[in-house]
Amino acid sequence: MRKLIAASLVALPLLGGAAFAASQSDTGVIKHINVAKGTLQLADGKTFSVPKSIKLGGFKPSEKVVVNYTMANGKMLATSVTAAK
């Protein structure tokens, strides 16, 4: 029983870190796109790093989008960018 409790206490901090890696979503209006640098900035000032696998060429400033992202090393890394309805 003691071993089970000790193992649970050791695993707790590891589970807490998983919450920070969870996917998040933000909806906003595009302020600036830099395809060469792979960045997308919304009108509220949030800037996302966007991998090359996500094509930004179809989006333009003033367009409303939904950005799904994860946090890594203090940066917001986009996992998808879609036009908002």
N, CA, C and O atoms as CSV, one atom per row, in Angstrom:
chain,resi,resn,atom,element,x,y,z
A,1,MET,N,N,0.818,-1.190,0.000
A,1,MET,CA,C,0.000,0.000,0.000
A,1,MET,C,C,0.863,1.255,0.000
A,1,MET,O,O,0.572,2.218,-0.710
A,2,ARG,N,N,1.924,1.240,0.798
A,2,ARG,CA,C,2.809,2.399,0.860
A,2,ARG,C,C,3.468,2.656,-0.494
A,2,ARG,O,O,3.650,3.802,-0.904
A,3,LYS,N,N,3.824,1.566,-1.181
A,3,LYS,CA,C,4.457,1.717,-2.493
A,3,LYS,C,C,3.498,2.362,-3.490
A,3,LYS,O,O,3.913,3.178,-4.313
A,4,LEU,N,N,2.232,2.001,-3.419
A,4,LEU,CA,C,1.223,2.573,-4.311
A,4,LEU,C,C,1.057,4.067,-4.053
A,4,LEU,O,O,0.975,4.853,-4.996
A,5,ILE,N,N,1.008,4.458,-2.801
A,5,ILE,CA,C,0.876,5.871,-2.452
A,5,ILE,C,C,2.117,6.637,-2.894
A,5,ILE,O,O,2.004,7.731,-3.447
A,6,ALA,N,N,3.290,6.077,-2.659
A,6,ALA,CA,C,4.532,6.739,-3.048
A,6,ALA,C,C,4.603,6.899,-4.566
A,6,ALA,O,O,5.022,7.949,-5.055
A,7,ALA,N,N,4.207,5.891,-5.302
A,7,ALA,CA,C,4.215,5.963,-6.760
A,7,ALA,C,C,3.230,7.017,-7.250
A,7,ALA,O,O,3.512,7.727,-8.215
A,8,SER,N,N,2.099,7.121,-6.605
A,8,SER,CA,C,1.102,8.125,-6.976
A,8,SER,C,C,1.626,9.532,-6.734
A,8,SER,O,O,1.408,10.427,-7.552
A,9,LEU,N,N,2.307,9.731,-5.631
A,9,LEU,CA,C,2.863,11.049,-5.324
A,9,LEU,C,C,3.967,11.434,-6.299
A,9,LEU,O,O,4.108,12.609,-6.639
A,10,VAL,N,N,4.743,10.472,-6.746
A,10,VAL,CA,C,5.801,10.740,-7.714
A,10,VAL,C,C,5.202,11.100,-9.071
A,10,VAL,O,O,5.743,11.956,-9.770
A,11,ALA,N,N,4.103,10.468,-9.455
A,11,ALA,CA,C,3.481,10.692,-10.761
A,11,ALA,C,C,2.677,11.989,-10.828
A,11,ALA,O,O,2.441,12.502,-11.922
A,12,LEU,N,N,2.254,12.527,-9.696
A,12,LEU,CA,C,1.419,13.726,-9.696
A,12,LEU,C,C,2.033,14.913,-10.444
A,12,LEU,O,O,1.342,15.509,-11.270
A,13,PRO,N,N,3.280,15.282,-10.202
A,13,PRO,CA,C,3.843,16.410,-10.949
A,13,PRO,C,C,3.902,16.158,-12.455
A,13,PRO,O,O,3.797,17.096,-13.245
A,14,LEU,N,N,4.067,14.917,-12.848
A,14,LEU,CA,C,4.110,14.587,-14.275
A,14,LEU,C,C,2.759,14.816,-14.926
A,14,LEU,O,O,2.687,15.271,-16.067
A,15,LEU,N,N,1.702,14.507,-14.219
A,15,LEU,CA,C,0.359,14.719,-14.755
A,15,LEU,C,C,0.031,16.201,-14.856
A,15,LEU,O,O,-0.670,16.615,-15.780
A,16,GLY,N,N,0.516,16.989,-13.938
A,16,GLY,CA,C,0.272,18.424,-13.964
A,16,GLY,C,C,0.877,19.060,-15.204
A,16,GLY,O,O,0.286,19.983,-15.764
A,17,GLY,N,N,2.046,18.590,-15.653
A,17,GLY,CA,C,2.687,19.115,-16.848
A,17,GLY,C,C,1.901,18.810,-18.100
A,17,GLY,O,O,1.982,19.562,-19.072
A,18,ALA,N,N,1.146,17.734,-18.105
A,18,ALA,CA,C,0.364,17.367,-19.280
A,18,ALA,C,C,-0.742,18.382,-19.542
A,18,ALA,O,O,-1.138,18.583,-20.690
A,19,ALA,N,N,-1.236,19.014,-18.503
A,19,ALA,CA,C,-2.293,20.009,-18.681
A,19,ALA,C,C,-1.782,21.207,-19.475
A,19,ALA,O,O,-2.538,21.813,-20.235
A,20,PHE,N,N,-0.511,21.552,-19.307
A,20,PHE,CA,C,0.052,22.690,-20.023
A,20,PHE,C,C,0.267,22.376,-21.496
A,20,PHE,O,O,0.306,23.291,-22.319
A,21,ALA,N,N,0.405,21.115,-21.840
A,21,ALA,CA,C,0.621,20.725,-23.227
A,21,ALA,C,C,-0.697,20.524,-23.970
A,21,ALA,O,O,-0.696,20.251,-25.170
A,22,ALA,N,N,-1.789,20.652,-23.284
A,22,ALA,CA,C,-3.098,20.431,-23.897
A,22,ALA,C,C,-3.373,21.479,-24.969
A,22,ALA,O,O,-2.930,22.624,-24.874
A,23,SER,N,N,-4.094,21.069,-25.964
A,23,SER,CA,C,-4.435,21.968,-27.060
A,23,SER,C,C,-5.414,23.038,-26.587
A,23,SER,O,O,-6.326,22.774,-25.803
A,24,GLN,N,N,-5.201,24.237,-27.081
A,24,GLN,CA,C,-6.067,25.362,-26.761
A,24,GLN,C,C,-6.555,25.965,-28.060
A,24,GLN,O,O,-6.046,25.637,-29.131
A,25,SER,N,N,-7.534,26.842,-27.974
A,25,SER,CA,C,-8.112,27.451,-29.160
A,25,SER,C,C,-8.316,28.937,-28.933
A,25,SER,O,O,-8.646,29.364,-27.826
A,26,ASP,N,N,-8.116,29.730,-29.988
A,26,ASP,CA,C,-8.338,31.170,-29.908
A,26,ASP,C,C,-8.954,31.637,-31.224
A,26,ASP,O,O,-8.540,31.203,-32.299
A,27,THR,N,N,-9.932,32.511,-31.135
A,27,THR,CA,C,-10.570,33.081,-32.318
A,27,THR,C,C,-10.258,34.568,-32.352
A,27,THR,O,O,-10.375,35.260,-31.340
A,28,GLY,N,N,-9.861,35.054,-33.523
A,28,GLY,CA,C,-9.550,36.468,-33.634
A,28,GLY,C,C,-9.390,36.893,-35.080
A,28,GLY,O,O,-9.527,36.094,-36.006
A,29,VAL,N,N,-9.096,38.170,-35.248
A,29,VAL,CA,C,-8.907,38.754,-36.571
A,29,VAL,C,C,-7.415,38.867,-36.844
A,29,VAL,O,O,-6.656,39.331,-35.993
A,30,ILE,N,N,-6.996,38.445,-38.030
A,30,ILE,CA,C,-5.583,38.487,-38.403
A,30,ILE,C,C,-5.129,39.939,-38.558
A,30,ILE,O,O,-5.748,40.730,-39.270
A,31,LYS,N,N,-4.041,40.263,-37.876
A,31,LYS,CA,C,-3.435,41.585,-38.016
A,31,LYS,C,C,-2.271,41.520,-38.993
A,31,LYS,O,O,-2.118,42.395,-39.845
A,32,HIS,N,N,-1.441,40.469,-38.865
A,32,HIS,CA,C,-0.247,40.358,-39.709
A,32,HIS,C,C,0.105,38.883,-39.920
A,32,HIS,O,O,-0.003,38.059,-39.011
A,33,ILE,N,N,0.527,38.584,-41.139
A,33,ILE,CA,C,0.997,37.239,-41.475
A,33,ILE,C,C,2.398,37.369,-42.056
A,33,ILE,O,O,2.635,38.204,-42.929
A,34,ASN,N,N,3.332,36.542,-41.573
A,34,ASN,CA,C,4.667,36.487,-42.154
A,34,ASN,C,C,4.916,35.036,-42.553
A,34,ASN,O,O,5.319,34.212,-41.734
A,35,VAL,N,N,4.670,34.744,-43.818
A,35,VAL,CA,C,4.802,33.363,-44.307
A,35,VAL,C,C,6.249,32.901,-44.197
A,35,VAL,O,O,6.504,31.757,-43.821
A,36,ALA,N,N,7.203,33.777,-44.520
A,36,ALA,CA,C,8.622,33.406,-44.489
A,36,ALA,C,C,9.073,33.007,-43.087
A,36,ALA,O,O,9.825,32.045,-42.932
A,37,LYS,N,N,8.625,33.729,-42.073
A,37,LYS,CA,C,8.993,33.421,-40.690
A,37,LYS,C,C,8.058,32.411,-40.048
A,37,LYS,O,O,8.367,31.856,-38.994
A,38,GLY,N,N,6.907,32.169,-40.683
A,38,GLY,CA,C,5.939,31.236,-40.118
A,38,GLY,C,C,5.265,31.786,-38.881
A,38,GLY,O,O,5.128,31.085,-37.879
A,39,THR,N,N,4.835,33.065,-38.948
A,39,THR,CA,C,4.149,33.654,-37.814
A,39,THR,C,C,2.813,34.249,-38.239
A,39,THR,O,O,2.634,34.693,-39.373
A,40,LEU,N,N,1.896,34.242,-37.304
A,40,LEU,CA,C,0.563,34.807,-37.502
A,40,LEU,C,C,0.240,35.620,-36.261
A,40,LEU,O,O,0.289,35.106,-35.144
A,41,GLN,N,N,-0.093,36.902,-36.459
A,41,GLN,CA,C,-0.435,37.757,-35.336
A,41,GLN,C,C,-1.889,38.174,-35.438
A,41,GLN,O,O,-2.358,38.596,-36.495
A,42,LEU,N,N,-2.599,38.048,-34.320
A,42,LEU,CA,C,-3.994,38.461,-34.263
A,42,LEU,C,C,-4.086,39.912,-33.797
A,42,LEU,O,O,-3.127,40.460,-33.254
A,43,ALA,N,N,-5.240,40.523,-34.013
A,43,ALA,CA,C,-5.454,41.922,-33.644
A,43,ALA,C,C,-5.287,42.159,-32.140
A,43,ALA,O,O,-4.978,43.274,-31.721
A,44,ASP,N,N,-5.492,41.113,-31.325
A,44,ASP,CA,C,-5.332,41.271,-29.873
A,44,ASP,C,C,-3.869,41.204,-29.437
A,44,ASP,O,O,-3.568,41.301,-28.247
A,45,GLY,N,N,-2.954,41.037,-30.408
A,45,GLY,CA,C,-1.524,41.028,-30.111
A,45,GLY,C,C,-0.908,39.647,-29.950
A,45,GLY,O,O,0.316,39.530,-29.885
A,46,LYS,N,N,-1.712,38.609,-29.885
A,46,LYS,CA,C,-1.167,37.256,-29.740
A,46,LYS,C,C,-0.475,36.846,-31.034
A,46,LYS,O,O,-1.017,37.016,-32.126
A,47,THR,N,N,0.738,36.302,-30.891
A,47,THR,CA,C,1.502,35.854,-32.051
A,47,THR,C,C,1.733,34.356,-31.941
A,47,THR,O,O,2.162,33.858,-30.901
A,48,PHE,N,N,1.445,33.641,-33.029
A,48,PHE,CA,C,1.580,32.187,-33.077
A,48,PHE,C,C,2.698,31.797,-34.030
A,48,PHE,O,O,2.842,32.395,-35.096
A,49,SER,N,N,3.485,30.805,-33.658
A,49,SER,CA,C,4.433,30.186,-34.574
A,49,SER,C,C,3.649,29.144,-35.359
A,49,SER,O,O,2.921,28.333,-34.787
A,50,VAL,N,N,3.809,29.179,-36.683
A,50,VAL,CA,C,3.024,28.292,-37.546
A,50,VAL,C,C,3.979,27.417,-38.363
A,50,VAL,O,O,4.825,27.947,-39.083
A,51,PRO,N,N,3.861,26.086,-38.266
A,51,PRO,CA,C,4.734,25.210,-39.045
A,51,PRO,C,C,4.417,25.306,-40.536
A,51,PRO,O,O,3.321,25.704,-40.930
A,52,LYS,N,N,5.394,24.935,-41.349
A,52,LYS,CA,C,5.230,25.002,-42.808
A,52,LYS,C,C,4.115,24.098,-43.317
A,52,LYS,O,O,3.590,24.316,-44.409
A,53,SER,N,N,3.752,23.096,-42.544
A,53,SER,CA,C,2.683,22.180,-42.964
A,53,SER,C,C,1.319,22.880,-42.997
A,53,SER,O,O,0.386,22.401,-43.642
A,54,ILE,N,N,1.209,24.012,-42.300
A,54,ILE,CA,C,-0.027,24.811,-42.329
A,54,ILE,C,C,0.178,25.926,-43.345
A,54,ILE,O,O,1.046,26.782,-43.171
A,55,LYS,N,N,-0.613,25.913,-44.392
A,55,LYS,CA,C,-0.488,26.896,-45.470
A,55,LYS,C,C,-1.172,28.199,-45.083
A,55,LYS,O,O,-2.391,28.244,-44.920
A,56,LEU,N,N,-0.377,29.263,-44.935
A,56,LEU,CA,C,-0.912,30.566,-44.565
A,56,LEU,C,C,-1.287,31.415,-45.770
A,56,LEU,O,O,-1.942,32.445,-45.615
A,57,GLY,N,N,-0.885,31.003,-46.964
A,57,GLY,CA,C,-1.117,31.791,-48.169
A,57,GLY,C,C,-2.576,32.073,-48.471
A,57,GLY,O,O,-2.876,33.050,-49.157
A,58,GLY,N,N,-3.483,31.260,-47.990
A,58,GLY,CA,C,-4.905,31.446,-48.258
A,58,GLY,C,C,-5.581,32.431,-47.316
A,58,GLY,O,O,-6.758,32.746,-47.486
A,59,PHE,N,N,-4.842,32.919,-46.321
A,59,PHE,CA,C,-5.403,33.854,-45.354
A,59,PHE,C,C,-4.876,35.258,-45.622
A,59,PHE,O,O,-3.819,35.431,-46.228
A,60,LYS,N,N,-5.628,36.261,-45.162
A,60,LYS,CA,C,-5.214,37.649,-45.357
A,60,LYS,C,C,-5.563,38.460,-44.110
A,60,LYS,O,O,-6.443,38.069,-43.343
A,61,PRO,N,N,-4.878,39.588,-43.903
A,61,PRO,CA,C,-5.211,40.448,-42.768
A,61,PRO,C,C,-6.690,40.840,-42.788
A,61,PRO,O,O,-7.293,40.951,-43.855
A,62,SER,N,N,-7.251,41.041,-41.640
A,62,SER,CA,C,-8.662,41.390,-41.405
A,62,SER,C,C,-9.592,40.192,-41.503
A,62,SER,O,O,-10.803,40.341,-41.339
A,63,GLU,N,N,-9.053,39.009,-41.767
A,63,GLU,CA,C,-9.876,37.798,-41.834
A,63,GLU,C,C,-9.977,37.193,-40.430
A,63,GLU,O,O,-8.992,37.150,-39.693
A,64,LYS,N,N,-11.166,36.731,-40.072
A,64,LYS,CA,C,-11.390,36.105,-38.773
A,64,LYS,C,C,-11.038,34.627,-38.862
A,64,LYS,O,O,-11.498,33.921,-39.760
A,65,VAL,N,N,-10.210,34.162,-37.913
A,65,VAL,CA,C,-9.750,32.773,-37.927
A,65,VAL,C,C,-9.852,32.139,-36.540
A,65,VAL,O,O,-9.966,32.819,-35.521
A,66,VAL,N,N,-9.806,30.822,-36.549
A,66,VAL,CA,C,-9.702,30.039,-35.322
A,66,VAL,C,C,-8.331,29.379,-35.358
A,66,VAL,O,O,-7.995,28.679,-36.313
A,67,VAL,N,N,-7.542,29.606,-34.313
A,67,VAL,CA,C,-6.205,29.012,-34.221
A,67,VAL,C,C,-6.213,28.009,-33.074
A,67,VAL,O,O,-6.472,28.369,-31.925
A,68,ASN,N,N,-5.931,26.763,-33.389
A,68,ASN,CA,C,-5.722,25.742,-32.359
A,68,ASN,C,C,-4.226,25.683,-32.138
A,68,ASN,O,O,-3.455,25.690,-33.098
A,69,TYR,N,N,-3.800,25.623,-30.860
A,69,TYR,CA,C,-2.374,25.690,-30.572
A,69,TYR,C,C,-2.035,24.983,-29.264
A,69,TYR,O,O,-2.907,24.658,-28.457
A,70,THR,N,N,-0.746,24.761,-29.089
A,70,THR,CA,C,-0.218,24.248,-27.832
A,70,THR,C,C,0.862,25.219,-27.364
A,70,THR,O,O,1.425,25.965,-28.166
A,71,MET,N,N,1.141,25.206,-26.086
A,71,MET,CA,C,2.205,26.031,-25.525
A,71,MET,C,C,3.461,25.187,-25.395
A,71,MET,O,O,3.414,24.067,-24.886
A,72,ALA,N,N,4.586,25.727,-25.857
A,72,ALA,CA,C,5.865,25.033,-25.722
A,72,ALA,C,C,6.957,26.078,-25.541
A,72,ALA,O,O,7.132,26.954,-26.387
A,73,ASN,N,N,7.675,25.985,-24.457
A,73,ASN,CA,C,8.762,26.919,-24.153
A,73,ASN,C,C,8.292,28.370,-24.204
A,73,ASN,O,O,9.016,29.244,-24.682
A,74,GLY,N,N,7.095,28.624,-23.718
A,74,GLY,CA,C,6.563,29.971,-23.667
A,74,GLY,C,C,6.043,30.512,-24.985
A,74,GLY,O,O,5.673,31.683,-25.070
A,75,LYS,N,N,6.008,29.673,-26.018
A,75,LYS,CA,C,5.515,30.103,-27.326
A,75,LYS,C,C,4.229,29.373,-27.662
A,75,LYS,O,O,4.015,28.230,-27.258
A,76,MET,N,N,3.371,30.065,-28.418
A,76,MET,CA,C,2.132,29.446,-28.887
A,76,MET,C,C,2.399,28.843,-30.268
A,76,MET,O,O,2.660,29.560,-31.234
A,77,LEU,N,N,2.328,27.510,-30.342
A,77,LEU,CA,C,2.598,26.789,-31.585
A,77,LEU,C,C,1.292,26.335,-32.207
A,77,LEU,O,O,0.594,25.487,-31.650
A,78,ALA,N,N,0.962,26.895,-33.354
A,78,ALA,CA,C,-0.303,26.565,-34.032
A,78,ALA,C,C,-0.296,25.121,-34.491
A,78,ALA,O,O,0.694,24.637,-35.040
A,79,THR,N,N,-1.406,24.436,-34.265
A,79,THR,CA,C,-1.587,23.079,-34.781
A,79,THR,C,C,-2.581,23.082,-35.939
A,79,THR,O,O,-2.606,22.151,-36.744
A,80,SER,N,N,-3.406,24.141,-36.021
A,80,SER,CA,C,-4.301,24.334,-37.154
A,80,SER,C,C,-4.779,25.778,-37.183
A,80,SER,O,O,-4.895,26.430,-36.146
A,81,VAL,N,N,-5.055,26.267,-38.389
A,81,VAL,CA,C,-5.615,27.598,-38.579
A,81,VAL,C,C,-6.753,27.436,-39.585
A,81,VAL,O,O,-6.540,26.954,-40.697
A,82,THR,N,N,-7.963,27.840,-39.193
A,82,THR,CA,C,-9.117,27.728,-40.084
A,82,THR,C,C,-9.907,29.029,-40.063
A,82,THR,O,O,-9.871,29.779,-39.088
A,83,ALA,N,N,-10.619,29.281,-41.154
A,83,ALA,CA,C,-11.475,30.464,-41.230
A,83,ALA,C,C,-12.610,30.295,-40.224
A,83,ALA,O,O,-13.197,29.218,-40.118
A,84,ALA,N,N,-12.914,31.357,-39.493
A,84,ALA,CA,C,-14.009,31.332,-38.534
A,84,ALA,C,C,-15.323,31.585,-39.232
A,84,ALA,O,O,-15.384,32.326,-40.213
A,85,LYS,N,N,-16.370,30.973,-38.729
A,85,LYS,CA,C,-17.695,31.147,-39.332
A,85,LYS,C,C,-18.427,32.285,-38.665
A,85,LYS,O,O,-19.562,32.588,-39.032
